[in-house]
Amino acid sequence: MRWRYGSLDPRAVARGERLERLLQLYQRLLLIADGDVERALEWLERVGRQRGLLGADLTIDDVRRALERRDLARPDAHGRL
């Protein structure tokens, strides 16, 4: 078996790490918000911007999509998570 190494994009790695931190923070905020997903996401957006975790390359919409992909949240009939 041969191993082939490619280049690693440090920006993609950093983005993935920030996303993981945001998802962990979301879990905590969801507990504090007593299960209110929208409120937890509002708080997450505010805190994420203050801490520099959210920006042009990683938005709250990206976090929403990640929550849906991981089956941690589903939209209701009105499209809210």
N, C-alpha and C positions, 0 to 999 in steps of 0.2 A: 504494500500500500504506500502510495506517495502522498505527501501533504503538499498542498499548494497554498501559499499565503498571498493574500491580496492586501490592498491598502484599506485602511480603516479611516473613516471620516470622523474626526474628533467632534465636529459640530453635531453630527447625528447621534453620537454617543452622549454628548452633553444634553441634547434635547430629550433623549430617552430617559436619562437620569432625572431631569427636571420633571418630566411627566410622571415618573414613579413617585417622586416626592409630593407632587400635587395630588396624586391619587391617595397616598397615605394621609395627607392632610385632609382631603375630602372625607375620608372615613371618620376621622375625629370630629370634623365639623358636623357631619350628619348625625352623630350621636348627640352633640350639643344642641342641634336644631330639632331634636326629637323626631328624626325621620323625615323632616321636611326637605326634600331634595333640592327644590328651587332656592330655598333660603340658604342651604349649605353651599350651593353653587355661587350664589351672590357673594357670600362671605369669602369663598375660595377665590373668586375673581379679584376682590378687593385686596386680600392678603397676598395673592400671587403677584399682583402688580407692585405692591409695596416692597415685596422681597425680591423682585426682579425675576420671578419664575415664569411669568407670562409676558409675552411681547409679540412682535410681528411674526416670529417663527414658531410660536406655540401659543395658541389662543384658548379661550375658555370653550370655544366650539370644538377644538381638538380634544379637550378633556371630556366633553360630553360624548363625543364619538367613541373615545376609549372606554368610557363607562358602559356604553351600549354594547360595544364589541365584547367586553368582558362579562356581559350580562349582570352588571352591578346596578343598572338602572334601565328602565324602559319608558318610552313616551306613553302618556295617557291619550285619551281620545282628542284632547286639545293640542297635542304635540309637546306638552311639557313633560319633563322627566319626573 
